[in-house]
Amino acid sequence: MKFSKIVFSLAAAAFLTLGLMAADTAKPVAVDKKAGCCVTAEKAGGACTHGCCVEAAKANMNCEKCKGTNAAKK
């Protein structure tokens, strides 16, 4: 009975350790990724008309509300 508890505990510890190791692999953030609405508008030959995108464009940035990124280059 004790042997099976030890084996189960070791198996659970190994499973949790592997899960934590797999969780450490994070995707890198894209540098200066434009929002999808802005890309679609540029393909159509214009600029995005969303208020948040217009304000971000005035600040020379990408709209983070529409899932664009402004990550700094490393």
HUKA-V5015 format. One record per backbone hydrogen bond with DSSP energy under -0.5 kcal/mol. NH is the residue of the N-H (numbers start at 0). CO is the residue of the C=O. E is the energy in kcal/mol with one decimal. If there is no record, write none. Layout:
nh = (NH NH)
co = (CO CO)
e = (E E)
//
This chain:
nh = (4 5 6 7 8 9 10 11 12 13 14 15 16 17 18 19 20 21 22 23 23 24 25 31 32 35 38 39 40 41 42 43 44 45 53 54 55 56 57 58 59 60 63 66 67 68 70)
co = (0 1 2 3 4 5 6 7 8 9 10 11 12 13 14 15 16 17 18 19 20 21 23 29 29 65 34 35 36 37 38 39 41 40 49 50 51 52 53 54 56 55 61 63 62 32 29)
e = (-1.4 -2.1 -2.4 -2.4 -2.3 -2.4 -2.4 -2.4 -2.3 -2.4 -2.4 -2.4 -2.3 -2.4 -2.0 -2.2 -2.1 -2.0 -1.4 -0.6 -0.7 -1.0 -1.4 -0.5 -0.5 -0.7 -2.0 -2.3 -2.0 -2.1 -2.0 -1.4 -1.0 -2.7 -2.3 -2.1 -1.9 -2.3 -1.8 -1.2 -1.5 -2.7 -0.6 -1.4 -2.1 -2.7 -0.5)
//
